[in-house]
C-alpha cells in the first residue's frame, strides 16, 4: 500500500516534468517567433531596396564594332611657343578659348613631308607655318590657310596629324552610397584632383566586418595621358600593397611580389584607368558609341594585363539626388571563363566623373558605388564646352526637380 509521502513525491515529479515541457515549448515558440521576425524584416528590406541592386543583363552587351588602342598625345606641336599657337588658332563657332588643360592625341608623325592636301586638312588647333615676310601672325595664318606652302617657314613646329582628343576631368570630391551584395553600408568617397600636369585619386569604400578598402593613385600627365607613379591598395586590416612605376628603368615593381614587369606606354593602375577613360571620353564623347572597345594595359598589386573596355551605351542611373544620365562602360572577359567584371557609368553632368561603379567577383559578390553628391564643388569650368573637347555636345544633368540641374 502506498504511503502518503510516496504519492506526494510522484505528484511532485509529474508537476516538475509538466513545467519543464511548458518551458521548453515556450522557448521553442520564442525561437520560432524570432526567426519569423528576422525573415519578415529581411523580406521588407529586400522589397524596399531591390531596385538598387540591378546587375547588368549579359544580353545587353552590344556587338563590338571597333577596337581602339593607346595612342600618343601632346599638348601642342613641338617647338611652337604657346602665344603664337593661341593667335593663329581662332576658335570655331565663336567658342571661347579652353579654360582647362586639354590634350590632343596624335598618331606617329609620318616620315615623308606633308603634302598640300595634308596641310590644308590639318585641324584648326594644329600649329600653322607662317611666311618669314608676313606682316603679322594673323595675316600669315590666313595666307597659309588659303595657299599652303609646305616646308617654308615651318622651323621647329611640324604640323600635327588628326587624332582622338583627351581632356582631364575637373577636380572634385564626390560621395557615394556603397553596397555590398545589395546591402547598404556607410558612404564611400572619391577624391580626385588634377592641374593638368599631375593628378591624385583616393577611393575609400567601407565594408562590413572587414574594414575600409582604400585605393590611391598619384602620378603625372605624359605623352600617353595619365601616367601613374605609384598605386597603393589597402584592404581592411591588411597591410598596404604598393605598385611603383619606375619611369627611368621602364619597369613596374611590387611590394607583394619580387616579380617586375616591363612598363609599356600608356600603362594604368586599376583606378587611374577609370580617369584615363573619362579623359578620353570627355575629350571626344561622340567617338564612344555602343560597341566601341578601347584597350588599356592595367596593373594590379602583383600583375598586369590588357583590359578591353567596351562602350555599352547611354543609360540613366538612379541616385538619391535624382536620375543622372551616364554612359555605361564594361570590362569584357580577358580570358576564357573570366567571371570577374567591372562596370562604370560616366556622367557628363559630373564632368564625366563616375556616377556608378560595380565590381562583380567570380563568386558573384558585388561591390557597388552610386553617386550621392559632392563633398566640395569641383572646378566651375568643368562642363564648359569648347572645340577642343566635345565639339558642342550637350551635357545631361541631374533631373531631380527638387535638386535642380547639377553643374560640378
ABEGO torsion letter per residue (X at the ends): XBBAAAAAAAAAAAAAAAAAAAAAAAAAAAAAAAAAAAAAAAAAAAAAAAAABBBBBAAABBBBABBBBBBBBBABBBGBBAAAAAAABBBBGGBBBBABBBBBBBBBBBABBBBAAAAAABBAABBBBBBAABABAAAAAAAAAABBBBGBGAEABBBBBBBBBBBBBBBBBBBBBBBBGGBBBBBBBBBBBBAGABBBBBBBBBBBGAEBBBBBBBBBBBAAEBBBABBBBBBEABBBBBBBBBAAAGBBBBAABABBBBBBBGBBBAAAAAAAAAAAAAABAAABBBGBBBBBBBBBAABBBBBBBBBAEBBBBBBAAEBBBBBBBBBBBABBGBABBBBBBBBAAAGGBBABBBBBBAAGBBBBBBBAEBABBBBAAAABBBAABAGGBBBBBBABAAAEBBBX
